[in-house]
């Protein structure tokens, strides 16, 4: 008969898992055998042992030995055939780990004790493998011997995962994760380690890999995950972003590795989703800035919304020049961060319930201001932005009505703009809310209309009063080849006319576009041609000036102005624009540092198509550089284009420049030229140019 300790069955069980520890004792021969995994993990003298009870007993925590030996005694005394006990045992790393130990006594035909065998399992194993994907979890991170190898790590994140769940449901969410885990695994080599890190994130370790190999692996992952096919045959498009680091052999803290990976992933999700970013000092500085903004925002909200302010941009009569209303836009200055633009701080508010609190403050301030202007200027519309999640608040409508009564505001003069309406995934959720709001005579506008797949669906399902045509259709109307934009705007206006909706056209930035739009059937015009967003005092002055215009067809707009760069040189904005005629320039943009806005004077198609004619500075320069600058030069370029240190670097200088190498342009020079300073001597506007040079 085969010896039980050397049997094939024992071998099969002993090698089935590195985390389940098998033992067996041949009582007649007085010998025992323990699986290799238990020998390695608990630093036992060998697989075969004499007096195993004494050896193993020394490994058990002193506080648990009495309970362990009492349970073992009940088996060997014949009181029971089964052993079951939880206790702590010392592993090879000098740590006590909790085990659940189970064993059974088997007797021979004569009833004599013959074999005692069982297994031990670590209680933390339950958290080691993810039940959805079957992949190891981050619990294993602290067991890998990271100091013994060099390599790369990539933190992979599923972009907009919550939105996918909102669209398809939680069951689809699990199925998406399962399918991604399969496809990620297919991209792995034998030595790679793939972990389901957290919710929609996966962590991939690539031993002995550098940047090139990590980038190649990420590109392979993108190729494998372009489109997922679900069990019901539905195809789902998924976007994957990645944050990566490379590391050399030697000691490092895994928590620091995770922090750097998170910083890189968060960065790339902000500036260019669906791409890979390697951790750098510049990224860390950016994330530190975000952390400080979050801290300042929290303090501002706690301190009765100190630092928050409303700016106003006019709605001009599309059939005259009278200002008929305005959009109230949120601005903010923190205690430490004083230059954060709305595109930087509003997404941070939206990460938690802060946007709800600030949204209520905006609503009250907009109504208070409307009432004040109503008394001075007569009927006057004020619109303010409301996020999707704010609209879905249980008591939002009640609070809206209560605030209007408190300030004595006519509801028909208040317009609630659904921000980023193209991102609303379930318009029907809003239908009853909108009907209730309109029942109280408030107006509702759909912002950014015409962008995203959901616009027409929302217009069908949601009762609204105004449509705001997105500036992306407007800003390039005067350029050749944009007849489609003209047709889109014309079709939207015709549709709105039949639905009895008023039309606000955003993004009117010059006289030529103004002339084109005035030939259509719009209601209100909005854009930098008439005015940038300005503070209350400036806006009231504009309103007072506007009262004297009467029925004139000439709109109000910000005049060109002379500005001094140095004592030796004076430019106007128009003169600066003339510099763009030079064929050596790849791009030329005017940056308003105080408002966090940029405006294009000239740009090659690759730059223009990437960022458009105007927008927010925050994130834009990094986005251009990441797309156009060769990888080996990117870190120094990102340091050069940092806005937070620009004023200090330009102090006392006519310009600063940096030579680099572009993927398209070859050798080029990046230059910042100071253009205007405010009354306090603070740098306000800067010209940013990129021109071709010889090496």
Phi, psi and omega in degrees: 000138183293135177298130184298329182286338181249012184288157177295326181295316178300316181299319180298314180292317185295329182261007185286336182201142176279354186243001173244124189256118185261141174220153177209142180234128173267102188290330181288328180264347178072027181236162181219155177227138179240147182296154180302323181298321179289321178300316182290315187285324183257007176055053179275161184293339179169174180294316182264130183220145168261149182051054182298330182298320180292317181294312182291324179301329180289341181275340185282141180304136182307325181287345184252353187296319182301315180294320180297308183294330177294320181290319178297319180299324180294332178282310184286344175272355178088004179292328180210159178267349189241140177247128177211120186202145174249134181199175179256141178226151185276125178267181185292344181268007179079018181248143173272128179240147179282135179235151166247119186249128179230139178208161181225138176266129178247130181256157178279184184297336180274357180089008178274144179298130187242301184226135172241119185219156179181200182211160174236142177228136177288135183291335179283354178298333181299334180258005185277326182243131181288126183291340181277305185268341184078001180275157173300152177260180184291352174304326183287343182304324186277359178254336178295140180272079187292341183281350187269003184208160169255166181162203181224156176226142179233126173263113184262129180237138177276115182290139176055039182296320179299322179294322177298320178295319178299324182282312191254344180101162184294327178299320176293326179301313178297320182293323177297315180297319179298314182293321178295319179301319178297315184287322174300318182297324179293337180275352186272148170269172187299326183272352181289156176234121182248131184230138169279103193281310186190118176050258184258023183237141179234145182242128183239122175260131180240094180299141176061024180256149174250194182298317183298314181294321179296318179295318178298319179294320179296318179297322177295319179297316178301319180296321183283343186241018182303315183218126179260141178251119181278171183300327181274007178091352180291138178259133183235129176277131182233137176252132180242128173249159183219139170247135188225157171220157167244151182217151180259168181293136180140175186290136174204150180276128181296328178296325177291321177301313180296319179299318180292321178296318178298319179299315181294319180293315179299321180297309184292330177292334179280319190260333185194077181304150180084014182233178180242136176235134174270138180303140176213169178298322180296320178296318179299319178297321179296317180291326174297322177296317179298318178299319180291323177298316179300317180296315180296321179298315180299317179294322179297315181295316180298324182269047175058039175064032176296142180092341177275145181206150175261132169254163187226136176237128190288151166259114183263141177302124182289350181244015179192212181230003181289141175276117186258350181179192179199164171254129177273124185240135186281132173233160184203142172231125180270175180294319181254322179256110186252000186238022180282128177274167182299329179289347178264316186269333181294316175302329178289324175295326184284350180289337178217198185284002180302325181297332178292313181296312181293323178301320177294321178296316179300315180302312182294317180295320179296319179290318178300319181290321179299318180299319180297315180287328178303319181289331182271319192241004182082199181303128187206122184275138173234123177255150175218153187276138177228127181281162178305314183291332176294316180301328184275000174300141184300316186255020185297313183295319178300317180294322179298310181296317180299316181294320179299318178293322182298320182266355180070036183269141172284117183304327183293347177266000179253128181243123179263117181265121173285109184285149178046051183298338180291345181264359179286123187264339181227080183303328183298334177298334184267346188303309181295323179297313180296319179299319179294318179296315181290334177299331178268011171078010171286154176260151180233136178238145173263116180278158175057031185294140181104345178259152177080165186280346192263358190301307181294324177298319180292319179297328178288321187264337188250131176281115182229166182249327181230147173242130177254111181287128186296141183298340181296335177275342191261320195293340184245020183301327185280351181273150180294147177085011181245034177296332179295318178301317179300315181294323179296312180299315181298319180293319179297318180295320178296317179298316181294324179298319180287333179267003180061039176254140174280156185239126172252123179260116179269160171082023175281112191239000176203170186295322182298316178294321178302316181296317180297312183295324180295342176278356178257189186254050178279165178256310181231151176240143182216138177162175185290343177297326180268316176184145167286168172298130184228163182289171185303313184298314179295321181293321178295323176297321178296318178298318179296317177297322183294331180297335183271356184278333179064232184261015180302144179274353183278117181284160174278139173207164181287125183285155171293147183221149178283138181220142185263128174273307176223181178294340185264347192217135178231133178236151163255164178302324181294318179296321177298320181297328180295333178299334183292349180289343179297131182285350180280345184279128173280319177203156177212121182228141172267125182252124173263102187292327183286330180259356180059044180232155174230159177220133181279133168259324179199144178196144173291159184306322183299323179281314182300316181292336182282319187235350179080190187275336181203167179162200180271142178292319186307120178085342187286312181299319178298321181296315179298312184296318181299329183273328191250340184264140179301144188304321186289348180253356192295321184297315180292327179291317179298326176293320182294322185271010178298122182284328186293340179250003189295315183300318179295320182290332182271350185303123178078007182241150176281335177189166169227145184225161179212128180269138180207184183234124181262151179295328183259317191270344188078215181291134182211168182235130175261133184223136170249128179239121177293137183244309181225150173237147178277184185297334180272004180082010179277138178295128185248308182235144183224140173266128179246118183237151172230118181229153181284144178220164171279148180301000000 
